[in-house]
Amino acid sequence: MNNCAILTDNLTKYYKKQRGVVELNLSVRRGEVFGFLGPNGAGKTTTIRLLLGLLRPTAGGASVFGLDTVKDSVEIRRRTGYLPGELVLYENMTGENMLKFMASLRGDVSWEYVEELAERLDCNLAQQIRSFSRGNKQKIGLIQALMHQPELLVLDEPTSGLDPLVQHEFYHLIAEACAAGQTVFLSSHNLPEVERVCDRAGIIREGKLITVEEIANLKERALRKLEIHFEGPVEKGAFQSLPGIRELKWQNNTLRCEVIGSLDPLIKTLAQFNVTNFISHEPHLEEIFMAFYGEGSEEHVS
């Protein structure tokens, strides 16, 4: 498949008796931003390590740009920028020395572009890494993944530890990478992040790929946890039969509920009353899976 950046065929990995991923069949198109969504322990990191040839599959196989992930792992890594979920850096180096060392190993890196990335991510390269906060270490990891402008970016929980302003700049960088024709494979347990930057998302749970969705379809099935404060008493029956609304709980003039899908019917009903506050609480990803797909109980590792 010429238009395929990543292709897996019943990709399976067991750690002795523990499940990693099971019969994973996934295709990622060239030039798209693909979200790989799942709770911690779902198998996201295992999948990434298999794709990069850092692990060997128990069964099945995978290819990246038509290259076999076992036989051609060195070439795959040459064409890939990778940010691991558990980032380890040389603590006794400065950010600049670390990146220059990595650039010398890679070759074909524009230091001018490295400095641009550092400025945009607000990263002080002159500072010694051991004195960095978690967020600043993450910035170094992002720069090393992006600096050679690879064909494929594989990013495992890329915004972990970043403040909101830097996250916003990271989203701009992903949009620019996509516009330049790069493919992005972004692993996350953050649904709003995936909705914001990705074209499609694969949802993995307990080692199994549940579905692959266009982001627009995923949003239509989104679960929201809402807290609505009214100025005074309201007719509670007006909310009982609204489509998608559930788990209604009243406390004085406050309604707490969950909504799956469109908020439009609820908003139109709220317009009949005086609302003093409207709060949306981000649900845990596991709650979203429970709402869509039901429970599971398999043992798992990441």
C-alpha beads as a LAMMPS data file, in Angstrom:
LAMMPS data file: protein, C-alpha beads

302 atoms
301 bonds

1 atom types
1 bond types

-500.0 500.0 xlo xhi
-500.0 500.0 ylo yhi
-500.0 500.0 zlo zhi

Masses

1 110.0

Atoms # bond

1 1 1 0.000 0.000 0.000
2 1 1 1.903 3.044 -1.290
3 1 1 -0.180 5.470 0.743
4 1 1 0.395 3.574 3.981
5 1 1 2.958 4.783 6.520
6 1 1 2.243 2.129 9.168
7 1 1 0.632 -1.263 8.641
8 1 1 0.230 -4.054 11.180
9 1 1 -0.935 -7.604 10.552
10 1 1 -2.266 -9.444 13.623
11 1 1 0.566 -7.861 15.618
12 1 1 0.823 -9.655 18.947
13 1 1 3.177 -9.354 21.900
14 1 1 3.129 -11.326 25.139
15 1 1 5.553 -10.893 28.043
16 1 1 5.579 -14.505 29.182
17 1 1 1.926 -14.908 30.213
18 1 1 1.159 -11.202 30.411
19 1 1 -0.611 -9.524 27.527
20 1 1 1.015 -6.669 25.639
21 1 1 -1.057 -6.353 22.442
22 1 1 -3.205 -8.985 20.753
23 1 1 -3.853 -9.368 16.995
24 1 1 -3.525 -5.647 16.290
25 1 1 -4.571 -4.701 12.728
26 1 1 -3.938 -1.051 12.051
27 1 1 -3.127 1.171 9.084
28 1 1 -1.929 4.776 9.230
29 1 1 -1.971 6.871 6.066
30 1 1 1.020 8.913 4.940
31 1 1 0.702 12.571 5.902
32 1 1 -2.001 12.143 8.545
33 1 1 -1.933 12.838 12.271
34 1 1 -3.092 9.600 13.844
35 1 1 -4.037 9.440 17.499
36 1 1 -3.475 6.235 19.431
37 1 1 -5.814 6.560 22.353
38 1 1 -6.060 4.429 25.443
39 1 1 -5.689 4.433 29.232
40 1 1 -2.376 3.689 30.902
41 1 1 -1.555 0.006 30.514
42 1 1 -3.645 -0.437 27.375
43 1 1 -0.708 -1.424 25.143
44 1 1 0.170 1.912 23.508
45 1 1 3.857 1.894 24.443
46 1 1 4.228 -1.784 23.549
47 1 1 2.824 -1.052 20.085
48 1 1 5.260 1.821 19.564
49 1 1 8.252 -0.291 20.612
50 1 1 7.177 -3.016 18.205
51 1 1 6.847 -0.512 15.345
52 1 1 10.367 0.801 15.977
53 1 1 11.895 -2.653 16.234
54 1 1 12.751 -2.189 19.905
55 1 1 10.687 -5.293 20.671
56 1 1 10.114 -8.412 18.595
57 1 1 6.531 -9.607 18.159
58 1 1 5.327 -12.884 19.589
59 1 1 3.192 -13.340 16.467
60 1 1 2.107 -11.317 13.454
61 1 1 4.120 -8.447 12.041
62 1 1 4.260 -4.805 11.038
63 1 1 5.800 -2.512 8.452
64 1 1 6.689 1.186 8.368
65 1 1 6.934 2.763 4.893
66 1 1 6.904 -0.789 3.543
67 1 1 9.932 -1.774 5.665
68 1 1 9.730 -4.771 7.978
69 1 1 9.959 -3.687 11.615
70 1 1 12.239 -6.616 12.508
71 1 1 14.532 -6.828 9.468
72 1 1 14.678 -3.119 8.663
73 1 1 14.454 -1.545 12.130
74 1 1 17.610 0.573 11.736
75 1 1 16.338 2.187 8.524
76 1 1 12.926 2.759 10.117
77 1 1 14.512 4.549 13.075
78 1 1 16.626 6.646 10.714
79 1 1 13.456 7.976 9.106
80 1 1 11.622 8.452 12.405
81 1 1 11.625 11.015 15.206
82 1 1 10.732 9.329 18.481
83 1 1 9.729 10.755 21.846
84 1 1 9.462 7.932 24.401
85 1 1 6.930 8.032 27.183
86 1 1 9.664 7.411 29.752
87 1 1 12.297 9.932 28.700
88 1 1 15.879 9.480 29.956
89 1 1 18.479 12.195 29.287
90 1 1 22.175 12.710 30.102
91 1 1 21.822 14.705 33.309
92 1 1 25.420 15.998 33.346
93 1 1 25.057 17.720 29.937
94 1 1 23.494 21.024 29.036
95 1 1 20.514 20.954 26.724
96 1 1 22.701 22.301 23.921
97 1 1 25.420 19.668 24.391
98 1 1 22.847 16.902 24.533
99 1 1 21.157 17.986 21.322
100 1 1 24.477 18.539 19.515
101 1 1 25.552 15.036 20.531
102 1 1 22.317 13.553 19.206
103 1 1 22.526 15.662 16.028
104 1 1 26.059 14.338 15.411
105 1 1 24.742 10.779 15.626
106 1 1 21.864 11.494 13.260
107 1 1 23.510 13.849 10.796
108 1 1 21.593 16.193 8.473
109 1 1 20.314 18.404 11.307
110 1 1 20.020 22.167 10.921
111 1 1 21.193 23.809 14.148
112 1 1 19.309 26.919 13.126
113 1 1 16.123 24.865 13.220
114 1 1 17.079 23.454 16.643
115 1 1 17.431 27.001 17.970
116 1 1 14.066 27.932 16.442
117 1 1 12.425 24.975 18.172
118 1 1 14.062 25.889 21.488
119 1 1 12.795 29.458 21.197
120 1 1 9.267 28.400 20.303
121 1 1 9.134 25.884 23.152
122 1 1 10.763 28.339 25.583
123 1 1 13.656 25.992 26.347
124 1 1 16.944 27.300 27.773
125 1 1 19.587 25.146 26.072
126 1 1 22.441 26.622 28.135
127 1 1 21.058 25.135 31.348
128 1 1 22.305 21.818 32.719
129 1 1 19.724 19.055 32.301
130 1 1 19.944 17.886 35.931
131 1 1 18.477 21.253 36.978
132 1 1 15.552 20.989 34.528
133 1 1 11.968 20.547 35.613
134 1 1 10.017 17.630 34.168
135 1 1 8.435 19.966 31.612
136 1 1 11.793 21.318 30.435
137 1 1 13.159 17.803 30.043
138 1 1 10.103 17.039 27.914
139 1 1 10.962 20.026 25.708
140 1 1 14.430 18.563 25.048
141 1 1 12.775 15.278 24.115
142 1 1 10.448 17.042 21.697
143 1 1 13.279 18.993 20.078
144 1 1 15.353 15.846 19.482
145 1 1 12.332 14.144 17.900
146 1 1 11.523 17.091 15.626
147 1 1 14.958 18.504 14.798
148 1 1 15.758 16.360 11.742
149 1 1 12.258 16.869 10.269
150 1 1 11.659 13.115 9.863
151 1 1 9.137 11.416 7.607
152 1 1 7.460 9.893 10.654
153 1 1 7.009 11.339 14.134
154 1 1 6.199 8.830 16.871
155 1 1 5.278 10.687 20.035
156 1 1 4.356 8.870 23.251
157 1 1 2.370 11.185 25.585
158 1 1 4.126 14.261 24.087
159 1 1 2.533 16.999 26.218
160 1 1 3.195 15.330 29.566
161 1 1 4.542 17.969 31.956
162 1 1 4.166 20.894 29.538
163 1 1 2.428 24.076 30.617
164 1 1 -0.624 25.194 28.575
165 1 1 1.239 27.841 26.531
166 1 1 3.910 25.362 25.457
167 1 1 1.230 22.762 24.680
168 1 1 -0.410 25.307 22.381
169 1 1 2.901 25.850 20.545
170 1 1 3.385 22.100 20.265
171 1 1 0.004 21.837 18.518
172 1 1 1.203 24.449 16.001
173 1 1 4.349 22.376 15.366
174 1 1 2.256 19.276 14.709
175 1 1 0.072 21.198 12.247
176 1 1 3.216 22.412 10.437
177 1 1 4.641 18.878 10.301
178 1 1 1.404 17.631 8.760
179 1 1 1.395 20.485 6.224
180 1 1 4.958 19.508 5.255
181 1 1 3.809 15.951 4.500
182 1 1 5.174 14.291 7.634
183 1 1 3.184 11.512 9.281
184 1 1 2.476 11.784 13.006
185 1 1 1.631 8.847 15.267
186 1 1 0.614 10.343 18.604
187 1 1 -0.067 8.170 21.621
188 1 1 -2.169 9.717 24.358
189 1 1 -4.720 9.075 27.094
190 1 1 -6.008 12.643 26.684
191 1 1 -9.156 12.637 24.534
192 1 1 -9.408 16.448 24.071
193 1 1 -5.789 16.535 22.870
194 1 1 -6.416 13.804 20.309
195 1 1 -9.616 15.530 19.171
196 1 1 -7.702 18.769 18.703
197 1 1 -4.736 17.648 16.592
198 1 1 -5.581 14.322 14.949
199 1 1 -7.351 13.321 11.742
200 1 1 -8.268 9.841 12.972
201 1 1 -7.834 7.912 16.181
202 1 1 -7.414 4.266 17.037
203 1 1 -8.762 3.279 20.429
204 1 1 -6.931 0.501 22.269
205 1 1 -8.091 -1.145 25.453
206 1 1 -6.505 -4.102 27.249
207 1 1 -4.229 -4.808 24.311
208 1 1 -6.960 -4.946 21.682
209 1 1 -7.847 -2.367 19.065
210 1 1 -11.480 -1.509 19.697
211 1 1 -12.085 0.817 16.770
212 1 1 -10.579 3.367 14.418
213 1 1 -12.658 6.525 14.126
214 1 1 -12.612 9.750 12.192
215 1 1 -12.300 12.502 14.771
216 1 1 -15.671 13.956 13.783
217 1 1 -17.320 10.611 14.588
218 1 1 -15.465 10.380 17.876
219 1 1 -16.738 13.799 18.929
220 1 1 -20.309 12.751 18.166
221 1 1 -19.953 9.953 20.711
222 1 1 -18.101 11.992 23.329
223 1 1 -18.995 11.636 26.996
224 1 1 -19.240 14.872 29.003
225 1 1 -19.709 15.260 32.737
226 1 1 -21.585 18.473 33.460
227 1 1 -22.418 20.558 36.509
228 1 1 -25.143 23.173 35.961
229 1 1 -26.119 25.802 38.523
230 1 1 -29.532 27.476 38.287
231 1 1 -30.587 30.763 39.794
232 1 1 -33.684 29.203 41.349
233 1 1 -35.866 26.090 41.298
234 1 1 -36.510 24.514 37.892
235 1 1 -38.836 21.873 36.480
236 1 1 -36.684 18.751 36.826
237 1 1 -38.898 16.722 34.506
238 1 1 -37.801 18.871 31.560
239 1 1 -34.422 17.090 31.612
240 1 1 -35.464 13.489 32.218
241 1 1 -36.186 12.452 28.617
242 1 1 -33.507 14.414 26.753
243 1 1 -31.526 12.237 24.293
244 1 1 -28.085 11.197 25.522
245 1 1 -28.549 12.498 29.073
246 1 1 -28.014 10.152 32.017
247 1 1 -26.939 9.929 35.650
248 1 1 -29.015 12.988 36.627
249 1 1 -28.377 14.078 40.215
250 1 1 -29.969 17.123 41.815
251 1 1 -28.716 19.008 44.841
252 1 1 -30.773 22.095 45.637
253 1 1 -30.607 24.132 42.395
254 1 1 -27.615 22.273 40.941
255 1 1 -27.815 19.502 38.325
256 1 1 -24.970 17.042 37.791
257 1 1 -25.278 14.727 34.803
258 1 1 -23.515 12.951 31.957
259 1 1 -24.229 13.546 28.277
260 1 1 -23.198 11.310 25.380
261 1 1 -23.139 12.945 21.955
262 1 1 -24.652 16.283 21.022
263 1 1 -25.248 18.921 23.669
264 1 1 -27.805 20.732 21.498
265 1 1 -31.004 19.307 23.104
266 1 1 -29.684 20.105 26.580
267 1 1 -28.606 23.643 25.615
268 1 1 -32.031 24.398 24.129
269 1 1 -33.712 23.188 27.314
270 1 1 -31.361 25.223 29.516
271 1 1 -32.300 28.347 27.555
272 1 1 -35.696 28.240 29.278
273 1 1 -34.110 28.824 32.706
274 1 1 -31.696 31.229 34.390
275 1 1 -28.317 29.466 34.499
276 1 1 -25.668 30.981 36.792
277 1 1 -22.809 28.557 36.061
278 1 1 -22.034 25.755 33.605
279 1 1 -19.043 23.527 34.372
280 1 1 -17.726 20.704 32.188
281 1 1 -15.569 18.105 33.963
282 1 1 -13.293 16.032 31.742
283 1 1 -14.135 12.356 32.322
284 1 1 -11.451 9.718 32.750
285 1 1 -10.817 7.833 29.534
286 1 1 -11.830 4.583 31.219
287 1 1 -15.256 6.111 31.915
288 1 1 -15.603 6.891 28.207
289 1 1 -14.735 3.289 27.306
290 1 1 -17.192 1.991 29.867
291 1 1 -19.903 4.157 28.305
292 1 1 -19.139 3.031 24.738
293 1 1 -17.900 -0.534 25.014
294 1 1 -18.517 -2.009 28.469
295 1 1 -16.093 -3.466 30.952
296 1 1 -13.128 -5.807 30.580
297 1 1 -10.944 -7.595 33.071
298 1 1 -7.774 -8.851 31.377
299 1 1 -4.364 -8.564 33.019
300 1 1 -2.230 -5.976 31.264
301 1 1 1.128 -4.223 30.981
302 1 1 2.026 -1.056 29.129

Bonds

1 1 1 2
2 1 2 3
3 1 3 4
4 1 4 5
5 1 5 6
6 1 6 7
7 1 7 8
8 1 8 9
9 1 9 10
10 1 10 11
11 1 11 12
12 1 12 13
13 1 13 14
14 1 14 15
15 1 15 16
16 1 16 17
17 1 17 18
18 1 18 19
19 1 19 20
20 1 20 21
21 1 21 22
22 1 22 23
23 1 23 24
24 1 24 25
25 1 25 26
26 1 26 27
27 1 27 28
28 1 28 29
29 1 29 30
30 1 30 31
31 1 31 32
32 1 32 33
33 1 33 34
34 1 34 35
35 1 35 36
36 1 36 37
37 1 37 38
38 1 38 39
39 1 39 40
40 1 40 41
41 1 41 42
42 1 42 43
43 1 43 44
44 1 44 45
45 1 45 46
46 1 46 47
47 1 47 48
48 1 48 49
49 1 49 50
50 1 50 51
51 1 51 52
52 1 52 53
53 1 53 54
54 1 54 55
55 1 55 56
56 1 56 57
57 1 57 58
58 1 58 59
59 1 59 60
60 1 60 61
61 1 61 62
62 1 62 63
63 1 63 64
64 1 64 65
65 1 65 66
66 1 66 67
67 1 67 68
68 1 68 69
69 1 69 70
70 1 70 71
71 1 71 72
72 1 72 73
73 1 73 74
74 1 74 75
75 1 75 76
76 1 76 77
77 1 77 78
78 1 78 79
79 1 79 80
80 1 80 81
81 1 81 82
82 1 82 83
83 1 83 84
84 1 84 85
85 1 85 86
86 1 86 87
87 1 87 88
88 1 88 89
89 1 89 90
90 1 90 91
91 1 91 92
92 1 92 93
93 1 93 94
94 1 94 95
95 1 95 96
96 1 96 97
97 1 97 98
98 1 98 99
99 1 99 100
100 1 100 101
101 1 101 102
102 1 102 103
103 1 103 104
104 1 104 105
105 1 105 106
106 1 106 107
107 1 107 108
108 1 108 109
109 1 109 110
110 1 110 111
111 1 111 112
112 1 112 113
113 1 113 114
114 1 114 115
115 1 115 116
116 1 116 117
117 1 117 118
118 1 118 119
119 1 119 120
120 1 120 121
121 1 121 122
122 1 122 123
123 1 123 124
124 1 124 125
125 1 125 126
126 1 126 127
127 1 127 128
128 1 128 129
129 1 129 130
130 1 130 131
131 1 131 132
132 1 132 133
133 1 133 134
134 1 134 135
135 1 135 136
136 1 136 137
137 1 137 138
138 1 138 139
139 1 139 140
140 1 140 141
141 1 141 142
142 1 142 143
143 1 143 144
144 1 144 145
145 1 145 146
146 1 146 147
147 1 147 148
148 1 148 149
149 1 149 150
150 1 150 151
151 1 151 152
152 1 152 153
153 1 153 154
154 1 154 155
155 1 155 156
156 1 156 157
157 1 157 158
158 1 158 159
159 1 159 160
160 1 160 161
161 1 161 162
162 1 162 163
163 1 163 164
164 1 164 165
165 1 165 166
166 1 166 167
167 1 167 168
168 1 168 169
169 1 169 170
170 1 170 171
171 1 171 172
172 1 172 173
173 1 173 174
174 1 174 175
175 1 175 176
176 1 176 177
177 1 177 178
178 1 178 179
179 1 179 180
180 1 180 181
181 1 181 182
182 1 182 183
183 1 183 184
184 1 184 185
185 1 185 186
186 1 186 187
187 1 187 188
188 1 188 189
189 1 189 190
190 1 190 191
191 1 191 192
192 1 192 193
193 1 193 194
194 1 194 195
195 1 195 196
196 1 196 197
197 1 197 198
198 1 198 199
199 1 199 200
200 1 200 201
201 1 201 202
202 1 202 203
203 1 203 204
204 1 204 205
205 1 205 206
206 1 206 207
207 1 207 208
208 1 208 209
209 1 209 210
210 1 210 211
211 1 211 212
212 1 212 213
213 1 213 214
214 1 214 215
215 1 215 216
216 1 216 217
217 1 217 218
218 1 218 219
219 1 219 220
220 1 220 221
221 1 221 222
222 1 222 223
223 1 223 224
224 1 224 225
225 1 225 226
226 1 226 227
227 1 227 228
228 1 228 229
229 1 229 230
230 1 230 231
231 1 231 232
232 1 232 233
233 1 233 234
234 1 234 235
235 1 235 236
236 1 236 237
237 1 237 238
238 1 238 239
239 1 239 240
240 1 240 241
241 1 241 242
242 1 242 243
243 1 243 244
244 1 244 245
245 1 245 246
246 1 246 247
247 1 247 248
248 1 248 249
249 1 249 250
250 1 250 251
251 1 251 252
252 1 252 253
253 1 253 254
254 1 254 255
255 1 255 256
256 1 256 257
257 1 257 258
258 1 258 259
259 1 259 260
260 1 260 261
261 1 261 262
262 1 262 263
263 1 263 264
264 1 264 265
265 1 265 266
266 1 266 267
267 1 267 268
268 1 268 269
269 1 269 270
270 1 270 271
271 1 271 272
272 1 272 273
273 1 273 274
274 1 274 275
275 1 275 276
276 1 276 277
277 1 277 278
278 1 278 279
279 1 279 280
280 1 280 281
281 1 281 282
282 1 282 283
283 1 283 284
284 1 284 285
285 1 285 286
286 1 286 287
287 1 287 288
288 1 288 289
289 1 289 290
290 1 290 291
291 1 291 292
292 1 292 293
293 1 293 294
294 1 294 295
295 1 295 296
296 1 296 297
297 1 297 298
298 1 298 299
299 1 299 300
300 1 300 301
301 1 301 302
